[in-house]
Amino acid sequence: MNLHENLSRYELALEALAIQAIQLSIEEGNVALIVSDALAYEISRNPYPECKAAAQSILKLASAYQPLTSEILSRGQQLESSSKIGKLDALHVACAETQQVDFFITCDDRPIKRYKGTMQLCNPIEFILLTTRMEESE
Protein backbone atom coordinates (compact mmCIF):
# COMPACT_ATOMS: atom_id res chain seq x y z
CA MET A 1 0.00 0.00 0.00
CA ASN A 2 1.42 3.38 -0.97
CA LEU A 3 1.27 6.69 0.88
CA HIS A 4 -1.66 8.00 -1.22
CA GLU A 5 -3.76 4.91 -0.43
CA ASN A 6 -2.97 5.26 3.28
CA LEU A 7 -3.92 8.95 3.25
CA SER A 8 -7.18 8.16 1.46
CA ARG A 9 -8.03 5.51 4.06
CA TYR A 10 -7.25 7.91 6.91
CA GLU A 11 -9.29 10.67 5.31
CA LEU A 12 -12.27 8.33 4.90
CA ALA A 13 -11.98 7.27 8.55
CA LEU A 14 -11.82 10.91 9.70
CA GLU A 15 -14.77 11.80 7.48
CA ALA A 16 -16.81 8.96 8.99
CA LEU A 17 -16.01 10.20 12.51
CA ALA A 18 -16.90 13.76 11.52
CA ILE A 19 -20.25 12.59 10.14
CA GLN A 20 -20.96 10.77 13.41
CA ALA A 21 -20.10 13.93 15.36
CA ILE A 22 -22.39 16.01 13.14
CA GLN A 23 -25.22 13.52 13.59
CA LEU A 24 -24.75 13.67 17.36
CA SER A 25 -24.84 17.49 17.22
CA ILE A 26 -28.09 17.30 15.24
CA GLU A 27 -29.61 14.86 17.74
CA GLU A 28 -28.56 17.13 20.63
CA GLY A 29 -30.13 20.15 18.92
CA ASN A 30 -26.84 22.01 18.45
CA VAL A 31 -26.97 21.81 14.64
CA ALA A 32 -30.09 22.12 12.48
CA LEU A 33 -30.43 19.68 9.60
CA ILE A 34 -32.33 20.88 6.56
CA VAL A 35 -33.21 18.31 3.91
CA SER A 36 -34.78 18.59 0.50
CA ASP A 37 -36.64 16.74 -2.21
CA ALA A 38 -33.29 16.46 -4.02
CA LEU A 39 -31.73 14.67 -1.04
CA ALA A 40 -34.74 12.39 -0.56
CA TYR A 41 -34.56 11.49 -4.25
CA GLU A 42 -30.83 10.77 -4.08
CA ILE A 43 -31.29 8.55 -1.02
CA SER A 44 -34.16 6.68 -2.70
CA ARG A 45 -31.76 5.69 -5.50
CA ASN A 46 -29.22 4.10 -3.12
CA PRO A 47 -28.94 0.43 -4.13
CA TYR A 48 -27.68 -0.69 -0.70
CA PRO A 49 -30.64 -1.36 1.65
CA GLU A 50 -28.69 -0.82 4.90
CA CYS A 51 -27.16 2.46 3.74
CA LYS A 52 -30.50 3.60 2.37
CA ALA A 53 -32.28 2.83 5.68
CA ALA A 54 -29.59 4.63 7.70
CA ALA A 55 -29.81 7.70 5.46
CA GLN A 56 -33.61 7.71 5.62
CA SER A 57 -33.49 7.57 9.42
CA ILE A 58 -31.25 10.67 9.42
CA LEU A 59 -33.83 12.50 7.28
CA LYS A 60 -36.24 12.19 10.21
CA LEU A 61 -33.94 14.43 12.27
CA ALA A 62 -34.50 17.38 9.94
CA SER A 63 -35.81 20.62 11.35
CA ALA A 64 -36.89 21.85 7.91
CA TYR A 65 -37.73 20.37 4.52
CA GLN A 66 -37.23 22.16 1.20
CA PRO A 67 -39.46 20.98 -1.65
CA LEU A 68 -38.37 21.59 -5.22
CA THR A 69 -39.90 24.71 -6.75
CA SER A 70 -39.66 26.22 -10.20
CA GLU A 71 -37.24 28.83 -8.79
CA ILE A 72 -34.99 26.11 -7.36
CA LEU A 73 -35.07 24.17 -10.64
CA SER A 74 -34.12 27.34 -12.51
CA ARG A 75 -31.31 28.17 -10.05
CA GLY A 76 -30.10 24.56 -10.31
CA GLN A 77 -29.84 24.87 -14.10
CA GLN A 78 -27.99 28.15 -13.69
CA LEU A 79 -25.49 26.57 -11.26
CA GLU A 80 -25.07 23.58 -13.53
CA SER A 81 -24.10 25.72 -16.51
CA SER A 82 -22.20 28.56 -14.80
CA SER A 83 -20.32 26.61 -12.14
CA LYS A 84 -20.12 23.27 -13.95
CA ILE A 85 -21.73 21.54 -10.97
CA GLY A 86 -23.51 18.25 -11.70
CA LYS A 87 -27.29 18.36 -12.08
CA LEU A 88 -28.21 16.75 -8.75
CA ASP A 89 -25.47 18.62 -6.85
CA ALA A 90 -26.74 21.86 -8.38
CA LEU A 91 -30.24 21.10 -7.06
CA HIS A 92 -28.83 20.38 -3.59
CA VAL A 93 -26.99 23.71 -3.61
CA ALA A 94 -30.02 25.61 -4.94
CA CYS A 95 -32.18 24.13 -2.16
CA ALA A 96 -29.60 25.14 0.45
CA GLU A 97 -29.37 28.67 -0.96
CA THR A 98 -33.16 28.96 -0.74
CA GLN A 99 -33.01 27.94 2.93
CA GLN A 100 -30.13 30.40 3.49
CA VAL A 101 -28.10 27.82 5.38
CA ASP A 102 -24.89 28.74 7.18
CA PHE A 103 -23.06 25.64 5.91
CA PHE A 104 -23.63 23.17 3.11
CA ILE A 105 -21.86 19.93 3.98
CA THR A 106 -20.91 17.46 1.25
CA CYS A 107 -18.44 14.61 0.84
CA ASP A 108 -18.06 15.53 -2.84
CA ASP A 109 -15.11 17.84 -3.54
CA ARG A 110 -16.39 18.96 -6.96
CA PRO A 111 -19.17 21.30 -5.79
CA ILE A 112 -16.90 22.65 -3.04
CA LYS A 113 -14.26 23.60 -5.61
CA ARG A 114 -16.63 24.84 -8.31
CA TYR A 115 -19.32 26.77 -6.41
CA LYS A 116 -18.92 30.54 -6.77
CA GLY A 117 -21.77 31.74 -4.58
CA THR A 118 -21.84 33.25 -1.12
CA MET A 119 -22.77 30.13 0.82
CA GLN A 120 -20.07 28.17 2.71
CA LEU A 121 -19.57 24.69 1.19
CA CYS A 122 -17.35 22.29 3.13
CA ASN A 123 -16.73 18.63 3.79
CA PRO A 124 -17.64 17.07 7.17
CA ILE A 125 -14.07 17.38 8.52
CA GLU A 126 -13.86 21.07 7.58
CA PHE A 127 -17.28 21.67 9.18
CA ILE A 128 -16.14 20.21 12.50
CA LEU A 129 -12.94 22.26 12.40
CA LEU A 130 -14.74 25.49 11.44
CA THR A 131 -17.49 25.16 14.04
CA THR A 132 -15.00 24.18 16.75
CA ARG A 133 -12.97 27.31 16.02
CA MET A 134 -16.16 29.42 16.07
CA GLU A 135 -17.11 28.01 19.48
CA GLU A 136 -13.61 28.67 20.84
CA SER A 137 -13.66 32.31 19.72
CA GLU A 138 -17.00 33.03 21.43
Secondary structure as the mmCIF struct_conf table of DSSP 4:
data_model
#
loop_
_struct_conf.conf_type_id
_struct_conf.id
_struct_conf.beg_label_comp_id
_struct_conf.beg_label_asym_id
_struct_conf.beg_label_seq_id
_struct_conf.end_label_comp_id
_struct_conf.end_label_asym_id
_struct_conf.end_label_seq_id
HELX_RH_AL_P HELX_RH_AL_P1 LEU A 3 GLU A 27
TURN_TY1_P TURN_TY1_P1 GLU A 28 GLY A 29
BEND BEND1 ASN A 30 VAL A 31
STRN STRN1 ILE A 34 SER A 36
HELX_RH_AL_P HELX_RH_AL_P2 ASP A 37 SER A 44
TURN_TY1_P TURN_TY1_P2 ARG A 45 ARG A 45
BEND BEND2 PRO A 47 PRO A 47
HELX_RH_AL_P HELX_RH_AL_P3 PRO A 49 LEU A 59
TURN_TY1_P TURN_TY1_P3 LYS A 60 LEU A 61
BEND BEND3 SER A 63 SER A 63
STRN STRN2 ALA A 64 GLN A 66
HELX_RH_AL_P HELX_RH_AL_P4 SER A 70 SER A 82
BEND BEND4 SER A 83 SER A 83
HELX_RH_AL_P HELX_RH_AL_P5 LYS A 87 GLN A 99
TURN_TY1_P TURN_TY1_P4 GLN A 100 GLN A 100
BEND BEND5 ASP A 102 ASP A 102
STRN STRN3 PHE A 103 ILE A 105
BEND BEND6 CYS A 107 CYS A 107
HELX_RH_AL_P HELX_RH_AL_P6 ASP A 109 ARG A 114
BEND BEND7 GLY A 117 MET A 119
STRN STRN4 GLN A 120 CYS A 122
HELX_RH_AL_P HELX_RH_AL_P7 PRO A 124 SER A 137
#
